[in-house]
Amino acid sequence: MEKVQVNNEYYHDLGEGWHTADDDPIALLRAESKIKNPWVIETILETLGPGKKDILDVGCGAGFLSNAMAVAGHSVSGLDMSNESLAIAKKYDETNSVNYLYGDAYQLPFENESFDVVSAMDFLEHVEEPVRVIQEAQRVLKPGGVFFFHTFSKNILAYLVVIKLVEWFLPKTPKHLHILRLFISPKELEKMCTLAKLKVVHMHGIKPVLSKWSFWSSLLKRRIHPDFKFEFTKSTLISYIGYAKK
């Protein structure tokens, strides 16, 4: 029986919806970026010290993280296999400095030890061989460099929340946007990093702020309220963010 394939074609057709849609799952990613981006930028400062860093954002999409890191003063390259998404990323690059390019995460078009930081945010669950992505990230990282990740845990709760609830909650959710077999448990990700000669330093979860009116308003209207927020949690049962060092 043929495996169900994840729907990565969805990202080609979003256009301005990356920044404007409120009845589409991309609005959740946009809301999450408001807490993830500052954390990544602050962690870069804490782990690598002040000053401009060379950063590669793998699977950068429309550049939510890439553009934020450029605004923070870093030298950023954003790589993706959606030319349509890259065009939106360039349009919203306030610094006009990010090097956006089409490329394959399995074969990064960079020399060994080129970057201080590599990120793969909301990307590892969209590829069949995430360990190859992590190995390539390790290859292009300088010694002491940092690899950032965000992905979904592989369990029934994550399936119900990330797949089934989102399909019901947001009418424009396409079929197979996420599939459970590609989700990655924290232990599996740690093993992949170890295999790639990276050491996981920290992981923590992310969840919606259930106590906010914006959450319940979104649920009732089946649209993401502009003030919909996420917060960090110790639990990694649904999704988790973290970093590893070379």
N, C-alpha and C positions, 0 to 999 in steps of 0.2 A: 504493500500500500504506500502510495506516494506521500511524503511528508507535506503538511500544510506549510506554506511559505509566508513569512512575515511580509506585510504590505508596506514596503519602503517607497512605492510609487506615490503614495499619498502626499509626500513632502514636495514633490515636483509641482503640484497644482495649487499650493496654498497662496502664493503671491503675497499681496498685502495682508492677507488673512493672518500671516505670522504675527502681525502687530495689531490687527483690528478685530478679528473674530472673537465672539464671546459665546457661541453655541457649538464650538468645535474643541476637541481635546487639546489643540495647540494653545488654547487659552490657559489651560492648567500648567503647561510647560512655561508659559510666559509668567504666570503667577509664581511658580516655583523659583524661577530665575532671580526673583527679588530677594530671596533669602540665600540661594546657592552662590550667586555671583560675589556678594560681599564676603562670604565665608572663604571662598577660594582665594580672593585677593588678599584678605587678611592672613590666611595661612601661608601664602607665598612669602609675605613679609616676615612672619614669625619663623619660618623654617629656613629661608634663604637670605634674610636680611634686606635692608633697603637697597634701592637702586633699580635700574632698568634690567629686566630679565628677558631672555629669548624664550618665547612660549609658542608651542604648537597645540592648537585646538582641533582634535580629530573628530570628524563627524559634526562639524561646527553649525550645520543648518543655516539659519538666518542670522547667526552671529550674536546671539544674546550674550554669551560669555566672552567671545572674542572681542567684541566692541567695548564691553565693560573693562576688560583687562587693558585694552589700548588707552582708554580714558584714564586709567590708573597709572599710565606712563610706561607700559611695557612694550616691547617689540613683539608683535603677534603675527603668526601665520595661522590661517583657518583653512582646513581641508575638508572637502565634502565631494560626494558623487552626484549631487543635484545642482546643476548649473543654475536652475531657476531660484533655488534657495540662496546660492552664492550671490546672485544679482541683488536680492533683497538685503543680504548682509552688507554688501558694498554700499548700497543706498543709505543705510542707517549707520554707517561708520562715521561718527562725528569727527574723528581725527584724520580721516582720509589716509590712514597709515597702515591698516591691516593688509597683509599679503594674503588675499583670498585666492585659492587655487583648487582646481578639480584634481582629485587623486584618490588612490586606492589605499585604504588603511592597512591592507595586508602587505603592501609594498610602498612604503613611504618614500617619496622622492627627495630624500635628504641624506646627507652623510652621517656616519656614526658620530655620536656625541655632539650633536648640533644644538641641543636645547637644554635650558635649565628646568623647564616645566613642559610636560605633555598632559593634556586632559582628554578624557573620553567620557563625556557627560551624556547620559540618556542615549547611549550608542551601543554598548556591548550586547544589549538584548536584541539588537537589530542585525546581528551577523551570526553566521553559522559556526564560525571558529573564533570566539573571543580571545582565546589564548594566543592566537597569531597576532591579533591587534596589540595585545599586551607585550608580546615579545618584540614587536616592531617599535613600540613606545620605548621599551628598555634600550633598544639598539641606538635610537637617536637621542637618548638622554645622556647628558654629561654625568660623570661620577658625582654622586651626592644630589642628583636631580630628583624632582618630585613628579609622581604620576597621580593625577586626580581622576576619580571615577564616581559616577552615580548610576545605579541600575536598580532592578527589581528582584526581590527575593523569590525563590522558587518554592511555593507552598500554596495550599488551597485558599488561605486568606488573601494572599496577594492576587491570586486568580480572580476571586470574587470581587475584590475592590478595584484592581487596576484594569481588569478586562470587563467583567459583567456589569459592575456598577457604572463604570464610565460609559459603556454602550447604552445603558438605560438613561443615564443622567444627561448626556449630550447627544442630541439627535443626529449630528453630522459625523459621529464616530464611524470611520470606515471599518469594514470587516477585516479581521486579522491585523489590525494596527499593532497589537501585541499578541504573542502566543506563548503559552506557559512553558513549553519545552525549551524556549530560549532564555527564560528567566534564570538567574544565577544566584545560588545561595551564598551568603557571606563566606562560608567555609570553602565552597568551590572557588570563589574569586581569590581567596587567600592562597589556595593551592596553585592557581594559575599564575599569580604573582610570584610565588616561590619558584615555580618552574622557570619563570622568566628572569629569575635572579633579582627580584624586587622584594622588599620587605614591607608588608602592610604595617603602618604605624597607627592608623586611627580609622574607625568607622562609627557613624551614628545614623539614626533614621531621620526621616522627614514625614510629617503628617499634616493634614489640614487643621486649621484652628477651628475646632468644632463649636467653641463658645461664642464665636462672632456671628452677628446678624447676617453678615455678608455670606456666610456658609449656608445658612438656612434659606436666605433669599435666593441664592443660586440654585439650591436643591428644588425649591418650589417652582421657580421660573424656568428651570433647566437651561440656564445661561450663567456664565461666570460673572459674578459681580465684580466691578473694578477694584473693590477692597478685599476680595477673596485672598486669604493669606495662608501660608504654610509656616510651620514651626519645627524645630529640631526635637527629636525624642531619642531616648536611649534604645528603644526597640527598633530592630532591623527587620521585623517580620514582613513589612510591606515593601518599603524602598529604603535605600541607604546610600550615603555619600561618604567618601573617605579619601585617603591618599596613601601611597607607598613610596619608599625611597630606594634609589639605586645605590 
